[in-house]
């Protein structure tokens, strides 16, 4: 669901973060919020309205689906809805990751970011 894709709608950063979480495992809304905050060191915090609006759009476009089964119903709240990334969603997330990687290459070429290896070298000395 990238801008160049034929899928309807706009691929927002919130949607990409949700797909990144779901690319690793099935998860419920609150868990997605927590994992996005953790993955970004707290720099990105999805508000409930943004999260559930994005989930609704991702479901409507076939990027994710609500799971039929829960991981362990006995240990979980019945109100939680779990989501799973579809092949279409995984493909769209991959395309977006590739697009962002190309932008990082341009930023490095223009000296806006250090070269990839510099972070590792600076941390080992």
C-alpha positions in Angstrom: 0.0 0.0 0.0 2.8 2.4 -0.9 2.0 5.6 -2.7 3.1 4.0 -6.0 1.0 0.9 -5.3 -2.4 0.5 -6.9 -4.0 -0.1 -3.4 -6.4 2.7 -2.3 -5.4 5.1 0.4 -2.3 6.6 1.8 0.4 4.6 3.6 0.9 6.5 6.8 3.8 6.2 9.2 1.4 4.8 11.8 0.3 2.1 9.4 3.9 1.2 8.7 4.7 0.9 12.4 1.6 -1.4 12.8 2.7 -3.6 9.9 6.2 -3.8 11.4 4.9 -5.1 14.6 2.5 -7.6 12.9 5.3 -8.8 10.6 6.8 -10.4 13.7 3.8 -11.9 15.4 0.0 -11.6 15.9 -0.9 -8.9 18.4 -3.8 -6.9 19.9 -4.2 -3.1 19.7 -2.7 -2.2 23.1 0.2 -4.6 22.5 0.9 -2.9 19.2 0.9 0.5 20.9 3.4 -0.8 23.5 5.7 -2.4 20.9 5.8 0.6 18.7 6.8 2.8 21.6 9.5 0.2 22.6 10.8 -0.2 19.0 11.2 3.6 18.7 12.7 4.3 22.1 9.5 6.2 23.0 9.9 8.6 20.1 6.7 7.3 18.4 3.6 6.8 20.6 0.4 5.8 18.8 -2.7 7.4 20.4 -5.7 5.1 20.6 -7.6 7.1 17.9 -4.7 6.9 15.5 -4.0 3.3 16.2 -7.6 2.0 15.7 -8.3 4.3 12.7 -5.1 2.9 11.1 -6.1 -0.7 12.0 -9.5 -0.1 10.5 -7.9 1.2 7.2 -5.4 -1.7 7.1 -8.3 -4.2 7.5 -10.4 -2.5 4.9 -7.5 -2.6 2.4 -6.6 -6.3 3.1 -3.2 -5.5 4.7 -4.2 -7.2 8.0 -7.0 -9.4 9.2 -8.6 -10.0 12.6 -7.5 -13.4 13.9 -10.2 -16.1 14.4 -8.3 -17.7 17.2 -6.8 -16.1 20.3 -3.3 -17.1 21.6 -4.6 -18.4 24.9 -8.2 -17.4 25.7 -7.9 -18.5 29.3 -5.2 -15.9 29.9 -6.6 -13.1 27.9 -9.4 -10.5 27.9 -12.3 -11.4 25.6 -12.5 -7.8 24.4 -9.1 -7.9 22.8 -8.9 -8.3 19.1 -5.8 -9.8 17.6 -4.5 -9.0 14.2 -2.4 -10.8 11.6 -0.5 -9.4 8.6 -1.6 -10.7 5.2 0.7 -11.5 2.3 -0.5 -8.3 0.7 0.4 -6.4 3.9 3.8 -8.0 4.2 4.5 -7.1 0.5 3.4 -3.5 1.1 5.6 -3.2 4.3 8.5 -4.6 2.4 8.1 -2.1 -0.4 7.8 0.8 2.1 11.0 -0.5 3.9 12.9 -0.5 0.6 11.7 3.0 -0.2 12.8 4.2 3.2 16.2 2.4 2.8 16.7 4.3 -0.5 16.0 7.6 1.3 18.6 6.7 3.9 21.1 6.1 1.2 20.4 9.5 -0.3 20.7 11.1 3.2 24.1 9.4 3.7 25.3 10.5 0.3 24.4 14.1 1.2 26.2 13.8 4.6 23.0 14.1 6.6 23.7 10.7 8.3 27.0 9.0 9.0 28.0 5.9 7.1 26.4 2.7 8.3 29.7 1.3 9.8 30.5 4.5 11.8 27.9 3.7 14.5 29.5 0.3 15.2 33.1 1.6 15.1 32.4 4.5 17.5 30.7 2.2 20.0 33.6 -0.3 20.1 36.4 2.1 20.9 
